[in-house]
């Protein structure tokens, strides 16, 4: 999931600063924080439902580095991706 500032400016015909201000007003998050949270939610779903490696999942959801995924995941969930998988992996 990657959307550039220029793409947003062009799509909405306004400055990125205005987009950010309006987005934050509507969601209480900046676009980048919102995007991080979406990536983490997708990561959680994939950890629960697949046996894919953390590296593969990270690449799939848009993290360039697995270390960035691990830091962000821990920041938003309070646990590591591997511990999350152990706790919530579906056995079906």
C-alpha positions as CSV (number, residue, x, y, z in Angstrom):
1,X,0.0,0.0,0.0
2,X,1.9,3.0,-1.2
3,X,0.4,6.3,-2.3
4,X,2.6,9.3,-3.0
5,X,1.9,12.9,-1.9
6,X,1.9,14.0,-5.6
7,X,-0.7,11.4,-6.4
8,X,-3.0,12.6,-3.6
9,X,-2.4,16.3,-4.5
10,X,-3.3,15.6,-8.1
11,X,-6.3,13.3,-7.3
12,X,-7.9,15.8,-4.9
13,X,-6.6,19.0,-6.5
14,X,-5.3,20.5,-3.3
15,X,-2.0,20.8,-1.4
16,X,-0.8,17.9,0.7
17,X,-0.9,20.1,3.7
18,X,-4.6,20.7,3.2
19,X,-5.2,17.0,2.5
20,X,-3.4,16.1,5.8
21,X,-5.3,18.7,7.8
22,X,-8.7,17.5,6.5
23,X,-7.7,13.9,6.8
24,X,-6.7,14.4,10.4
25,X,-9.9,16.2,11.2
26,X,-11.9,13.3,9.8
27,X,-9.9,10.4,11.2
28,X,-7.8,11.8,14.1
29,X,-4.7,10.5,12.3
30,X,-2.4,11.8,9.6
31,X,-2.4,9.9,6.4
32,X,0.9,8.2,7.2
33,X,-0.2,7.1,10.7
34,X,-3.5,5.8,9.2
35,X,-1.6,3.9,6.6
36,X,0.7,2.3,9.2
37,X,-2.3,1.2,11.2
38,X,-3.9,-0.3,8.1
39,X,-0.7,-2.2,7.4
40,X,-0.6,-3.5,11.0
41,X,-4.2,-4.7,10.8
42,X,-3.5,-6.5,7.5
43,X,-0.3,-8.0,9.1
44,X,-2.4,-9.3,12.0
45,X,-4.9,-11.0,9.7
46,X,-2.1,-12.6,7.7
47,X,-0.3,-13.8,10.9
48,X,-3.6,-15.4,12.1
49,X,-4.6,-17.0,8.8
50,X,-1.4,-18.0,7.0
51,X,2.0,-19.7,7.6
52,X,3.8,-17.1,5.5
53,X,7.1,-15.8,7.0
54,X,7.2,-12.4,8.7
55,X,9.4,-11.2,5.8
56,X,6.9,-12.3,3.2
57,X,4.0,-10.7,5.1
58,X,5.9,-7.5,5.6
59,X,6.6,-7.2,1.9
60,X,3.0,-8.0,1.0
61,X,1.6,-5.3,3.2
62,X,4.1,-2.6,2.1
63,X,7.0,-2.6,4.6
64,X,10.4,-2.3,2.9
65,X,12.3,-3.7,5.8
66,X,11.2,-6.5,8.2
67,X,12.8,-4.5,11.1
68,X,10.4,-1.6,10.3
69,X,7.5,-4.1,10.4
70,X,8.6,-5.5,13.8
71,X,9.1,-2.0,15.3
72,X,5.7,-0.8,14.1
73,X,3.9,-4.0,15.0
74,X,5.3,-3.8,18.5
75,X,4.4,-0.1,18.8
76,X,0.8,-0.6,17.9
77,X,0.1,-4.0,19.5
78,X,2.6,-4.2,22.3
79,X,3.9,-7.6,21.2
80,X,6.1,-9.0,18.5
81,X,4.7,-10.5,15.3
82,X,5.9,-14.0,16.2
83,X,4.3,-13.8,19.7
84,X,1.1,-12.5,18.1
85,X,1.0,-15.4,15.7
86,X,1.5,-17.9,18.6
87,X,-1.3,-16.3,20.6
88,X,-3.9,-15.8,17.8
89,X,-3.1,-18.2,14.9
90,X,-6.3,-20.1,14.0
91,X,-6.0,-23.8,14.2
92,X,-8.8,-24.6,11.8
